[in-house]
Amino acid sequence: MAQIGSQLAVVAIPLLAVGMLHASAFEMGLLGAMGTLPYLLLGLVAGAWVDRLPKRTVMIVADVARGLLILGIPVAAALDHLSIGLLLGIAFLVGVLSVFFNAAYGALLPRLVRRDQLTDANGKLYGIQSIAQVVGPALAGSLVGIVTAPVTMLVNAIGFLGSGWFIGRIDPAVDAPREGDRGNAA
């Protein structure tokens, strides 16, 4: 759910900026940059930080926080407080949380499956990510056309919150330190 939600936001937020705020080309460029800047700024260090944190908890916090941030968009639209500045801030913060989520979900997998299942599980995990990169933008465009951008963002927020809930159902013991772990504070 979180992978599709991330891709949905990549398309729906700019469509909302153009459709409701009449964003300029420059503002659209800034919006795109703010969503990807966290990968440039934090991509290399996020894995090291996440390695020292409980992965399941990182994923839950990232999903719930992304859900609440995205929920702010339809709320701001309903209250007539939507602005490019707000969308820029949300895009950046969602990007930061996505960097940490992505680092944690790859690192959590070896704790969820047996060693002999890891190759197959990694293939499925990254297959889902690839599918989300295709389906998410198409779904976003369709939903915006059918139910408006703010409602699409509401659906997206619910998806992130649902993902956090499902991850919360994973046994917390997966975050317990194991023999050979370095620096894991879980």
Backbone bond lengths (Angstrom), bond angles and torsions (degrees), N, CA, C in turn:
res aa  C-N    CA-C-N  psi(-1)  N-CA   C-N-CA  omega(-1)  CA-C   N-CA-C  phi
1 M - - - 1.449 - - 1.521 111.79 -
2 A 1.329 115.88 -42.52 1.455 119.89 -177.09 1.520 111.37 -65.76
3 Q 1.327 117.76 -35.75 1.459 120.06 -179.84 1.527 110.81 -65.79
4 I 1.319 117.14 -43.51 1.470 120.23 178.10 1.533 109.50 -67.39
5 G 1.331 116.51 -39.54 1.467 120.21 178.13 1.517 112.42 -59.76
6 S 1.328 116.91 -40.80 1.466 120.37 178.51 1.523 110.53 -62.52
7 Q 1.317 116.31 -43.83 1.459 120.60 -179.62 1.532 111.45 -70.84
8 L 1.313 116.67 -33.27 1.458 121.05 177.91 1.526 109.94 -62.86
9 A 1.316 116.21 -42.87 1.460 120.95 -179.42 1.518 111.88 -64.98
10 V 1.334 117.23 -34.18 1.464 121.51 -179.13 1.528 110.91 -58.29
11 V 1.325 117.36 -35.05 1.461 121.42 -179.08 1.524 111.94 -95.94
12 A 1.321 117.56 -42.64 1.468 120.68 -172.82 1.523 112.63 -68.13
13 I 1.323 118.29 -38.06 1.473 119.56 -178.98 1.534 110.66 -64.14
14 P 1.342 119.36 -48.67 1.470 117.68 176.43 1.532 113.71 -62.27
15 L 1.345 117.51 -37.66 1.464 118.80 177.04 1.526 110.86 -62.90
16 L 1.314 116.42 -38.09 1.460 120.98 176.89 1.528 109.93 -65.21
17 A 1.332 117.12 -41.47 1.467 121.04 -179.43 1.524 111.20 -62.75
18 V 1.314 116.61 -41.29 1.460 120.18 179.52 1.524 110.95 -73.10
19 G 1.330 115.88 -47.74 1.462 120.43 -174.12 1.510 114.53 -69.30
20 M 1.327 116.96 -40.40 1.468 119.01 -174.67 1.525 113.28 -100.99
21 L 1.338 116.59 -30.86 1.463 119.63 -174.38 1.527 112.67 -110.23
22 H 1.328 116.04 -1.88 1.465 121.11 -179.53 1.530 111.11 51.95
23 A 1.338 115.54 47.91 1.454 122.12 -177.16 1.522 110.96 -59.29
24 S 1.317 115.43 142.98 1.464 121.40 177.60 1.526 109.55 -79.58
25 A 1.306 116.57 170.93 1.469 121.33 177.29 1.528 109.97 -60.63
26 F 1.329 117.03 -40.22 1.461 120.71 178.82 1.530 110.83 -62.96
27 E 1.319 117.08 -44.91 1.469 121.36 179.14 1.524 110.95 -63.37
28 M 1.322 116.68 -36.96 1.463 120.11 177.70 1.527 110.35 -65.69
29 G 1.316 116.34 -40.65 1.458 120.37 176.45 1.512 111.69 -62.09
30 L 1.325 116.44 -43.77 1.470 120.98 176.99 1.526 111.05 -61.30
31 L 1.308 115.89 -42.04 1.460 120.66 -179.56 1.529 110.75 -61.57
32 G 1.318 116.29 -44.73 1.461 119.77 176.78 1.520 112.10 -63.14
33 A 1.333 115.91 -41.37 1.464 120.45 179.96 1.535 111.56 -65.07
34 M 1.321 116.55 -40.77 1.466 119.73 -177.67 1.526 111.74 -66.02
35 G 1.315 117.06 -30.31 1.461 120.10 178.64 1.517 113.11 -74.64
36 T 1.337 116.88 -26.40 1.472 120.04 -178.13 1.528 113.46 -105.58
37 L 1.311 118.10 -16.20 1.466 121.66 179.50 1.531 113.39 -54.43
38 P 1.338 119.38 -39.87 1.471 118.87 179.10 1.533 113.46 -58.55
39 Y 1.333 117.68 -31.45 1.468 119.49 177.89 1.520 110.53 -65.91
40 L 1.326 117.07 -38.28 1.459 121.68 177.66 1.525 110.95 -69.87
41 L 1.328 116.47 -44.36 1.457 120.81 -175.90 1.532 113.50 -75.32
42 L 1.323 116.98 -36.18 1.459 120.45 -170.60 1.522 114.79 -118.56
43 G 1.315 117.29 -9.89 1.457 120.62 -173.11 1.516 114.52 -53.68
44 L 1.316 117.28 -42.56 1.461 120.14 -177.00 1.526 113.55 -75.56
45 V 1.318 117.01 -32.01 1.466 119.54 -176.57 1.528 113.58 -94.31
46 A 1.327 116.84 -18.09 1.466 119.51 -176.82 1.518 111.90 -60.33
47 G 1.318 117.28 -40.94 1.462 120.47 179.70 1.524 111.82 -60.98
48 A 1.318 116.71 -41.48 1.466 120.50 179.20 1.525 110.76 -66.08
49 W 1.329 116.86 -40.28 1.469 119.89 177.94 1.522 110.45 -66.44
50 V 1.311 116.00 -46.66 1.461 120.30 -178.17 1.525 110.54 -63.85
51 D 1.316 117.12 -31.44 1.463 120.57 179.28 1.523 111.73 -60.52
52 R 1.315 117.29 -25.22 1.461 122.24 -178.30 1.533 112.60 -96.96
53 L 1.322 116.35 1.10 1.465 121.14 -177.00 1.533 110.15 -118.68
54 P 1.320 117.17 158.88 1.474 119.74 174.83 1.530 110.06 -69.22
55 K 1.322 115.61 115.18 1.468 121.65 -173.08 1.526 112.92 -59.16
56 R 1.303 116.98 -45.51 1.466 121.56 -179.86 1.525 109.70 -57.94
57 T 1.303 116.79 -44.54 1.461 121.78 179.82 1.521 110.83 -65.09
58 V 1.326 118.05 -41.91 1.468 121.71 177.44 1.528 109.54 -58.45
59 M 1.331 116.23 -44.08 1.465 120.22 -178.54 1.530 111.74 -65.86
60 I 1.324 116.38 -42.03 1.467 120.34 179.48 1.529 110.03 -63.44
61 V 1.331 116.57 -49.34 1.465 120.77 -179.16 1.528 110.14 -60.94
62 A 1.326 116.65 -43.71 1.471 119.83 -179.56 1.521 111.06 -62.23
63 D 1.324 117.33 -44.68 1.467 119.69 -179.20 1.523 112.56 -67.10
64 V 1.304 117.38 -44.81 1.469 119.97 -179.70 1.533 109.72 -64.92
65 A 1.317 116.85 -43.11 1.467 119.73 179.66 1.528 111.07 -65.60
66 R 1.339 117.50 -41.40 1.466 119.35 177.11 1.532 109.91 -63.01
67 G 1.318 116.31 -41.38 1.465 119.85 178.74 1.520 111.71 -60.25
68 L 1.323 116.68 -44.38 1.464 120.32 -178.97 1.528 111.36 -68.57
69 L 1.335 116.60 -39.68 1.468 119.54 177.05 1.524 111.08 -62.36
70 I 1.324 116.22 -48.14 1.470 120.78 -179.92 1.529 109.97 -63.80
71 L 1.321 117.58 -36.18 1.468 121.53 177.36 1.530 110.83 -61.08
72 G 1.319 116.22 -28.69 1.463 120.01 177.49 1.519 113.48 -62.23
73 I 1.328 116.80 -25.10 1.466 119.61 -178.73 1.528 111.84 -68.42
74 P 1.340 119.49 -54.41 1.471 116.94 178.71 1.531 112.81 -66.44
75 V 1.326 116.80 -29.91 1.467 119.16 177.05 1.532 109.52 -65.48
76 A 1.342 116.41 -46.23 1.471 120.09 178.67 1.527 110.64 -63.00
77 A 1.329 116.39 -39.02 1.470 119.43 178.40 1.527 110.61 -63.67
78 A 1.326 117.40 -42.69 1.467 121.30 -179.67 1.525 111.64 -64.87
79 L 1.343 115.74 -33.25 1.464 120.59 -179.76 1.528 112.75 -90.18
80 D 1.331 116.07 4.10 1.469 122.99 -178.45 1.535 111.82 59.61
81 H 1.341 116.06 38.27 1.464 121.55 177.75 1.519 112.43 -116.58
82 L 1.311 116.75 13.31 1.451 120.86 -178.65 1.524 109.66 -70.94
83 S 1.332 116.40 134.62 1.465 120.78 179.30 1.519 109.48 -145.92
84 I 1.322 115.69 162.34 1.466 120.56 176.12 1.525 109.39 -61.87
85 G 1.314 117.69 -40.84 1.467 120.96 178.83 1.514 111.92 -58.01
86 L 1.326 116.81 -43.10 1.462 120.74 178.11 1.527 110.13 -63.52
87 L 1.332 117.60 -45.25 1.463 120.62 179.66 1.526 111.52 -63.76
88 L 1.331 117.79 -38.04 1.469 121.18 177.45 1.524 110.77 -62.18
89 G 1.328 115.93 -45.93 1.465 119.94 178.97 1.510 112.36 -63.41
90 I 1.318 117.04 -44.12 1.469 120.77 179.59 1.517 110.21 -65.35
91 A 1.329 117.71 -43.17 1.471 120.58 179.46 1.527 110.68 -60.03
92 F 1.338 117.06 -42.10 1.467 119.99 179.65 1.523 111.22 -66.02
93 L 1.318 116.94 -47.58 1.470 120.26 -177.89 1.530 111.96 -66.26
94 V 1.325 117.11 -39.45 1.467 119.98 176.19 1.528 109.25 -63.36
95 G 1.329 116.78 -37.96 1.465 120.51 176.47 1.519 112.08 -62.52
96 V 1.329 117.15 -43.68 1.471 121.29 177.92 1.531 109.99 -59.53
97 L 1.311 116.02 -47.74 1.467 120.24 -179.38 1.523 111.39 -64.98
98 S 1.317 117.14 -34.80 1.460 120.78 178.66 1.525 111.45 -66.87
99 V 1.317 117.45 -37.51 1.467 120.97 177.17 1.531 109.21 -58.86
100 F 1.313 116.92 -46.16 1.461 120.29 -178.62 1.530 111.89 -71.03
101 F 1.327 116.80 -39.63 1.460 119.77 177.04 1.525 110.23 -58.97
102 N 1.320 116.40 -48.89 1.466 120.64 -177.55 1.526 112.04 -62.80
103 A 1.318 117.23 -38.77 1.465 119.99 177.13 1.524 110.72 -65.14
104 A 1.322 116.56 -39.02 1.467 120.27 -177.61 1.523 112.50 -73.65
105 Y 1.322 118.25 -38.40 1.461 117.76 -174.22 1.518 111.76 -70.57
106 G 1.321 117.39 -32.40 1.463 119.00 175.20 1.524 111.86 -69.99
107 A 1.324 116.22 -34.92 1.464 120.86 -179.02 1.527 112.83 -78.48
108 L 1.320 117.40 -22.96 1.465 120.69 -179.39 1.526 112.24 -78.21
109 L 1.301 117.17 -29.28 1.460 121.32 -174.53 1.528 114.11 -53.02
110 P 1.339 119.95 -45.83 1.467 118.81 -179.93 1.531 113.73 -62.01
111 R 1.311 116.78 -17.20 1.460 120.41 177.98 1.524 112.18 -87.75
112 L 1.347 115.91 -11.76 1.461 120.26 -176.66 1.525 113.30 -100.86
113 V 1.318 116.49 -21.69 1.466 119.66 -177.08 1.525 109.62 -127.23
114 R 1.340 114.40 159.20 1.467 119.52 176.59 1.528 109.33 -69.90
115 R 1.297 115.07 157.37 1.464 121.23 -178.22 1.537 111.70 -54.68
116 D 1.349 117.23 -41.37 1.462 120.36 -178.59 1.531 112.48 -71.37
117 Q 1.319 118.59 -11.20 1.463 122.65 178.57 1.531 112.72 -100.44
118 L 1.317 116.48 -4.79 1.463 121.09 -170.92 1.530 113.29 -64.22
119 T 1.309 118.22 -42.07 1.464 120.15 -179.47 1.524 110.84 -62.81
120 D 1.321 116.15 -46.48 1.460 120.43 178.32 1.531 111.02 -63.23
121 A 1.322 116.87 -43.14 1.467 120.87 -179.50 1.530 111.07 -64.61
122 N 1.335 117.60 -42.00 1.468 120.55 176.89 1.520 110.75 -61.50
123 G 1.330 116.53 -41.76 1.461 120.17 177.88 1.515 111.71 -59.77
124 K 1.319 116.13 -43.53 1.468 119.99 178.85 1.526 111.52 -66.91
125 L 1.320 116.30 -40.86 1.460 120.96 -179.59 1.524 110.83 -61.12
126 Y 1.312 116.51 -48.21 1.458 119.51 -178.04 1.525 111.69 -77.35
127 G 1.320 117.44 -23.88 1.465 120.68 171.88 1.516 110.50 -65.10
128 I 1.327 116.40 -42.77 1.463 121.17 177.44 1.526 110.11 -62.93
129 Q 1.318 116.44 -40.29 1.460 120.04 178.79 1.536 110.32 -63.09
130 S 1.312 117.27 -40.99 1.469 120.78 178.63 1.522 111.09 -65.86
131 I 1.313 116.47 -42.39 1.471 120.51 177.79 1.527 109.69 -61.85
132 A 1.325 116.87 -42.05 1.466 120.63 179.81 1.523 111.31 -62.05
133 Q 1.330 117.42 -34.67 1.462 120.44 179.67 1.520 111.96 -68.16
134 V 1.321 117.30 -22.66 1.463 121.35 177.34 1.536 110.35 -92.79
135 V 1.329 115.77 -47.88 1.462 120.86 -174.48 1.530 111.85 -73.29
136 G 1.324 118.32 -39.39 1.466 121.69 -176.13 1.514 113.99 -55.92
137 P 1.340 118.98 -54.43 1.467 119.20 179.21 1.534 113.27 -62.60
138 A 1.330 116.93 -39.81 1.469 119.53 178.51 1.524 110.70 -64.16
139 L 1.319 116.34 -42.08 1.458 121.20 177.86 1.525 110.83 -63.92
140 A 1.340 116.06 -41.80 1.463 119.97 179.96 1.515 111.14 -60.87
141 G 1.314 116.22 -49.06 1.467 119.19 179.62 1.511 112.18 -60.10
142 S 1.322 116.36 -41.84 1.467 120.56 179.19 1.518 111.59 -64.70
143 L 1.332 116.52 -46.96 1.465 120.13 -178.79 1.526 111.71 -63.89
144 V 1.332 116.57 -42.08 1.465 118.95 178.87 1.522 109.92 -60.72
145 G 1.330 116.61 -40.17 1.458 120.24 178.91 1.517 113.44 -67.96
146 I 1.329 116.47 -31.34 1.471 120.65 -176.45 1.529 112.34 -88.63
147 V 1.330 117.36 -47.57 1.474 120.23 -170.87 1.524 114.81 -120.10
148 T 1.292 121.37 7.35 1.469 128.35 -177.90 1.535 111.98 82.43
149 A 1.313 114.86 157.12 1.467 121.29 -178.23 1.539 113.07 -64.66
150 P 1.330 119.76 -44.15 1.463 118.35 179.05 1.533 113.10 -60.81
151 V 1.323 117.63 -39.52 1.464 120.01 178.60 1.536 109.52 -68.10
152 T 1.325 116.69 -37.57 1.467 120.33 176.05 1.521 110.27 -60.15
153 M 1.322 117.26 -40.72 1.461 120.63 179.00 1.531 110.71 -68.55
154 L 1.311 117.54 -32.82 1.466 120.92 174.77 1.533 109.78 -63.52
155 V 1.322 116.59 -45.42 1.473 120.86 177.10 1.527 109.81 -60.97
156 N 1.323 116.34 -41.47 1.456 121.04 178.54 1.530 111.14 -61.83
157 A 1.321 116.87 -44.43 1.470 121.05 178.95 1.519 110.73 -60.94
158 I 1.322 116.69 -43.30 1.471 120.75 178.59 1.530 109.86 -62.06
159 G 1.329 116.08 -38.64 1.466 120.07 177.92 1.522 112.17 -62.02
160 F 1.324 117.49 -44.47 1.466 120.33 177.97 1.525 111.18 -64.16
161 L 1.323 116.68 -43.70 1.467 119.82 179.29 1.529 110.61 -64.36
162 G 1.320 116.94 -39.09 1.466 121.02 176.13 1.515 111.89 -64.06
163 S 1.310 116.69 -40.79 1.460 120.52 177.48 1.531 110.57 -61.83
164 G 1.333 116.13 -44.17 1.465 119.70 176.71 1.510 111.94 -59.29
165 W 1.332 116.25 -39.61 1.464 120.31 178.80 1.527 110.62 -64.76
166 F 1.337 116.88 -45.69 1.461 120.03 179.72 1.526 111.45 -63.07
167 I 1.315 117.60 -41.41 1.459 120.36 178.02 1.524 110.06 -64.83
168 G 1.331 116.39 -35.11 1.457 120.56 176.88 1.520 113.03 -62.40
169 R 1.315 117.11 -20.06 1.466 121.32 178.97 1.534 112.42 -83.09
170 I 1.334 116.62 -7.19 1.463 119.95 174.51 1.522 107.61 -70.88
171 D 1.303 116.57 139.83 1.465 122.31 -179.30 1.533 110.11 -54.38
172 P 1.336 118.33 122.36 1.466 120.93 179.75 1.535 113.40 -59.36
173 A 1.306 117.40 -18.37 1.467 120.46 -179.96 1.526 112.05 -63.23
174 V 1.336 118.25 -18.85 1.464 119.15 179.35 1.522 111.56 -64.15
175 D 1.326 117.13 -20.54 1.456 120.93 179.07 1.529 113.37 -91.37
176 A 1.328 116.72 -1.23 1.467 119.64 179.48 1.523 109.31 -67.68
177 P 1.345 117.40 139.89 1.465 119.70 178.42 1.528 110.51 -59.36
178 R 1.310 114.55 142.87 1.466 120.98 177.27 1.507 109.48 -115.60
179 E 1.299 115.16 160.92 1.468 120.72 177.43 1.526 108.16 -57.83
180 G 1.305 116.02 129.56 1.458 120.83 179.99 1.521 113.65 94.03
181 D 1.349 118.52 -9.60 1.472 120.03 177.42 1.513 108.33 -69.90
182 R 1.348 114.27 141.52 1.458 119.32 177.03 1.521 109.20 -113.63
183 G 1.289 117.07 124.52 1.455 121.28 171.36 1.524 115.38 70.94
184 N 1.320 119.25 8.55 1.457 119.41 -179.92 1.523 108.80 -78.55
185 A 1.311 114.67 115.46 1.466 120.30 -176.65 1.510 112.24 -85.16
186 A 1.312 118.06 2.35 1.473 120.87 -176.96 1.498 112.18 -67.26
